[in-house]
């Protein structure tokens, strides 16, 4: 062993660390390479503690990137990811109750039915709720109701049931724009099955948006089974106000829906 002491300084914490002696390891009677030598404790000019901190930050950054990609995919694109937040929502007298219900939404106990005209912020609030729950690592499903039949049609029975079960078992299920688009008996049956199952299992965590009151929805659907189920499950919150998409087009306000 050489009788000298060499000291390095960490570039980050400025801690001084002496070199370490790596004892000889014999392999077949010959010293193994990299043994029987003095070695610095630094790696990339960082001490082990600072090197560990750097690696942890890198892991956190990678995890944040993965979560961001997952959230963008969940919300349907960069625009809703960028715009549909509670911070960007413009609170006014006509939407204050809906904002409070959504921003304080508890998926373990709450169900909401948000209804009102186009552009008042129903989708914005629903997606902001989905974002918050997703950030808490809950299972979140967002379903524009007009696409429900496309998710299951022409699939094998087992695959169809898998899709239905995912919607039933989601910690938070967003049913967006109920009453819009074609109203087929097949899609009504699927919707009723999902709502009944969640209700029978005492599963909360449902947010429905619609341009119709429950009475108007019953007229649109031609039956009252689904509106009746929603009336028993959800707090009904009406949103009213100006169409904020026009405000955005004229240079003011945030996109709400």
C-alpha positions as CSV (number, residue, x, y, z in Angstrom):
1,X,0.0,0.0,0.0
2,X,1.4,3.4,-1.0
3,X,1.9,5.8,1.9
4,X,0.3,8.8,0.5
5,X,-3.1,10.5,0.9
6,X,-4.9,12.2,-2.0
7,X,-8.0,14.2,-1.3
8,X,-10.8,15.2,-3.7
9,X,-13.5,17.8,-3.3
10,X,-17.1,17.3,-4.4
11,X,-18.1,20.0,-6.9
12,X,-21.6,20.3,-5.3
13,X,-21.3,20.0,-1.5
14,X,-17.6,20.9,-1.4
15,X,-17.0,18.0,1.0
16,X,-13.4,16.7,1.0
17,X,-13.0,12.9,0.6
18,X,-9.7,10.9,0.7
19,X,-9.0,8.3,-1.9
20,X,-9.9,4.7,-0.9
21,X,-7.6,1.7,-1.1
22,X,-9.2,-1.2,-3.0
23,X,-7.5,-4.4,-1.7
24,X,-6.0,-6.9,-4.1
25,X,-8.3,-9.6,-5.4
26,X,-6.5,-12.6,-6.8
27,X,-8.1,-14.6,-9.6
28,X,-6.1,-17.7,-10.7
29,X,-3.1,-16.3,-8.8
30,X,-3.2,-13.0,-10.7
31,X,-4.4,-9.7,-9.4
32,X,-7.9,-8.8,-10.7
33,X,-7.9,-5.6,-12.8
34,X,-8.9,-2.5,-10.8
35,X,-7.9,-4.0,-7.4
36,X,-4.8,-3.3,-5.4
37,X,-5.1,0.4,-6.3
38,X,-6.1,3.8,-4.8
39,X,-9.4,5.1,-6.1
40,X,-11.3,8.3,-5.8
41,X,-14.6,8.2,-4.0
42,X,-16.0,10.8,-6.5
43,X,-18.0,9.9,-9.5
44,X,-18.3,12.6,-12.1
45,X,-16.7,14.9,-9.6
46,X,-19.5,14.2,-7.2
47,X,-19.4,12.5,-3.8
48,X,-21.7,9.4,-3.4
49,X,-24.4,11.4,-1.5
50,X,-24.6,14.1,-4.2
51,X,-24.4,11.5,-7.0
52,X,-27.4,9.8,-5.3
53,X,-29.3,13.0,-5.2
54,X,-28.6,13.6,-8.9
55,X,-29.9,10.1,-9.8
56,X,-33.0,10.6,-7.7
57,X,-33.7,13.9,-9.5
58,X,-33.3,12.2,-12.8
59,X,-35.6,9.4,-11.8
60,X,-38.2,12.0,-10.6
61,X,-37.8,13.9,-13.9
62,X,-38.3,10.6,-15.9
63,X,-41.4,9.8,-13.8
64,X,-42.8,13.3,-14.3
65,X,-42.3,12.9,-18.1
66,X,-44.1,9.6,-18.0
67,X,-47.0,11.0,-16.0
68,X,-47.3,14.0,-18.3
69,X,-47.5,11.7,-21.3
70,X,-50.2,9.6,-19.6
71,X,-52.1,12.7,-18.6
72,X,-52.0,14.2,-22.1
73,X,-53.3,10.9,-23.5
74,X,-56.0,10.7,-20.8
75,X,-57.2,14.3,-21.5
76,X,-57.0,13.8,-25.3
77,X,-54.2,16.1,-26.3
78,X,-51.9,19.0,-25.5
79,X,-54.6,21.6,-25.6
80,X,-56.8,20.2,-22.8
81,X,-53.7,19.3,-20.8
82,X,-52.6,23.0,-21.1
83,X,-56.0,24.7,-20.6
84,X,-58.3,22.5,-18.6
85,X,-57.1,23.3,-15.1
86,X,-58.9,24.8,-12.1
87,X,-56.4,27.7,-12.1
88,X,-57.4,28.7,-15.6
89,X,-61.1,28.5,-15.0
90,X,-62.9,31.8,-14.8
91,X,-65.2,31.8,-11.9
92,X,-68.4,33.8,-12.1
93,X,-71.8,33.8,-10.4
94,X,-73.3,31.3,-12.9
95,X,-70.6,28.7,-12.4
96,X,-69.3,29.3,-8.9
97,X,-71.3,26.4,-7.4
98,X,-70.1,24.0,-10.1
99,X,-66.5,25.2,-9.6
100,X,-66.7,24.6,-5.8
101,X,-68.3,21.1,-6.3
102,X,-65.6,20.1,-8.7
103,X,-62.6,21.6,-7.0
104,X,-63.6,19.9,-3.7
105,X,-64.7,16.7,-5.4
106,X,-64.2,13.5,-3.4
107,X,-64.2,10.4,-5.7
108,X,-65.0,8.2,-2.7
109,X,-68.3,9.9,-2.0
110,X,-69.3,12.4,-4.7
111,X,-71.2,12.1,-8.0
112,X,-72.0,15.2,-10.1
113,X,-74.3,16.0,-13.0
114,X,-73.2,19.3,-14.6
115,X,-75.6,20.7,-17.1
116,X,-76.0,23.9,-19.0
117,X,-75.5,25.5,-22.5
118,X,-72.4,25.2,-24.7
119,X,-69.3,27.0,-23.7
120,X,-70.0,27.6,-20.0
121,X,-67.2,25.3,-18.8
122,X,-68.7,21.9,-18.1
123,X,-66.0,20.0,-19.9
124,X,-63.3,22.3,-18.5
125,X,-64.4,21.5,-14.9
126,X,-64.8,17.8,-15.5
127,X,-61.4,17.4,-17.1
128,X,-59.8,19.5,-14.3
129,X,-61.3,17.1,-11.9
130,X,-60.0,14.2,-13.9
131,X,-56.5,15.8,-13.9
132,X,-56.5,16.2,-10.1
133,X,-57.6,12.6,-9.5
134,X,-55.1,11.3,-12.0
135,X,-52.3,13.2,-10.3
136,X,-53.3,11.3,-7.1
137,X,-52.7,8.1,-9.1
138,X,-56.4,7.1,-9.1
139,X,-57.8,5.1,-12.0
140,X,-59.5,7.7,-14.2
141,X,-61.6,7.1,-17.4
142,X,-62.9,9.9,-19.6
143,X,-65.6,8.9,-22.1
144,X,-67.2,11.2,-24.6
145,X,-70.6,9.5,-24.5
146,X,-71.0,9.6,-28.2
147,X,-68.0,7.2,-28.5
148,X,-69.4,4.6,-26.1
149,X,-70.8,2.2,-28.7
150,X,-67.6,2.5,-30.8
151,X,-65.5,1.2,-27.9
152,X,-67.5,-2.0,-27.7
153,X,-69.2,-2.6,-31.1
154,X,-68.0,-5.6,-33.2
155,X,-65.8,-6.9,-30.3
156,X,-65.7,-10.3,-28.9
157,X,-68.0,-10.7,-25.8
158,X,-65.0,-11.0,-23.4
159,X,-63.4,-7.8,-24.9
160,X,-66.7,-5.9,-24.7
161,X,-67.1,-6.9,-21.1
162,X,-63.5,-5.8,-20.3
163,X,-64.2,-2.3,-21.6
164,X,-67.5,-2.1,-19.6
165,X,-65.7,-3.4,-16.5
166,X,-63.0,-0.7,-16.8
167,X,-65.6,2.0,-16.9
168,X,-67.5,0.5,-14.0
169,X,-64.4,0.0,-11.8
170,X,-62.7,3.4,-12.6
171,X,-62.1,5.5,-9.4
172,X,-63.3,8.4,-11.5
173,X,-65.5,8.1,-14.5
174,X,-66.2,11.2,-16.7
175,X,-69.2,10.9,-19.0
176,X,-68.9,13.9,-21.2
177,X,-71.7,15.5,-23.2
178,X,-74.5,13.1,-22.4
179,X,-77.3,13.5,-24.8
180,X,-75.2,14.7,-27.8
181,X,-74.8,12.6,-30.9
182,X,-76.9,9.6,-32.0
183,X,-79.1,8.0,-29.4
184,X,-79.2,4.3,-30.3
185,X,-80.8,1.5,-28.2
186,X,-77.4,-0.2,-28.0
187,X,-75.6,2.8,-26.6
188,X,-78.5,3.4,-24.1
189,X,-78.2,-0.2,-23.0
190,X,-74.5,0.1,-22.4
191,X,-74.8,3.4,-20.5
192,X,-77.6,2.0,-18.3
193,X,-75.5,-1.1,-17.5
194,X,-72.5,1.0,-16.5
195,X,-74.6,3.4,-14.3
196,X,-76.6,0.6,-12.7
197,X,-73.5,-1.4,-11.8
198,X,-71.7,1.6,-10.3
199,X,-74.9,2.5,-8.3
200,X,-75.5,-1.1,-7.1
201,X,-71.9,-1.3,-5.9
202,X,-72.1,2.0,-4.1
203,X,-69.3,3.3,-6.3
204,X,-69.0,7.0,-6.3
205,X,-66.6,9.0,-8.5
206,X,-68.9,9.9,-11.4
207,X,-69.0,13.2,-13.2
208,X,-71.5,13.7,-16.0
209,X,-71.7,16.7,-18.3
210,X,-74.7,17.5,-20.5
211,X,-76.4,20.2,-22.4
212,X,-79.7,19.0,-21.0
213,X,-81.5,19.1,-17.6
214,X,-82.6,15.7,-16.5
215,X,-86.2,16.4,-17.8
216,X,-84.7,17.5,-21.1
217,X,-82.5,14.5,-21.2
218,X,-85.5,12.2,-20.7
219,X,-87.2,13.8,-23.7
220,X,-84.0,13.5,-25.8
221,X,-83.5,9.9,-25.0
222,X,-87.2,8.9,-25.2
223,X,-87.2,7.3,-21.8
224,X,-86.5,8.2,-18.2
225,X,-84.5,5.2,-16.9
226,X,-81.1,6.9,-17.3
227,X,-82.2,10.3,-16.0
228,X,-83.9,8.6,-13.1
229,X,-80.7,6.7,-12.2
230,X,-78.6,9.9,-12.5
231,X,-81.1,11.8,-10.3
232,X,-80.7,9.1,-7.6
233,X,-76.9,9.1,-7.8
234,X,-75.8,12.6,-8.5
235,X,-75.8,16.1,-7.2
236,X,-77.4,18.2,-10.0
237,X,-75.6,21.4,-10.7
238,X,-76.7,23.9,-13.4
239,X,-74.1,26.1,-15.0
240,X,-75.1,29.2,-16.8
241,X,-73.3,32.2,-18.3
242,X,-71.8,33.4,-21.6
243,X,-70.2,31.1,-24.1
244,X,-66.5,31.6,-23.2
245,X,-65.4,30.3,-26.6
246,X,-66.6,33.5,-28.2
247,X,-64.8,35.5,-25.5
248,X,-61.6,33.6,-26.4
249,X,-62.1,34.2,-30.1
250,X,-62.4,37.9,-29.4
251,X,-59.2,37.9,-27.3
252,X,-60.4,37.5,-23.8
253,X,-61.2,34.7,-21.4
254,X,-60.1,31.1,-21.3
255,X,-61.4,28.2,-23.3
256,X,-63.9,26.4,-21.1
257,X,-65.3,23.7,-23.3
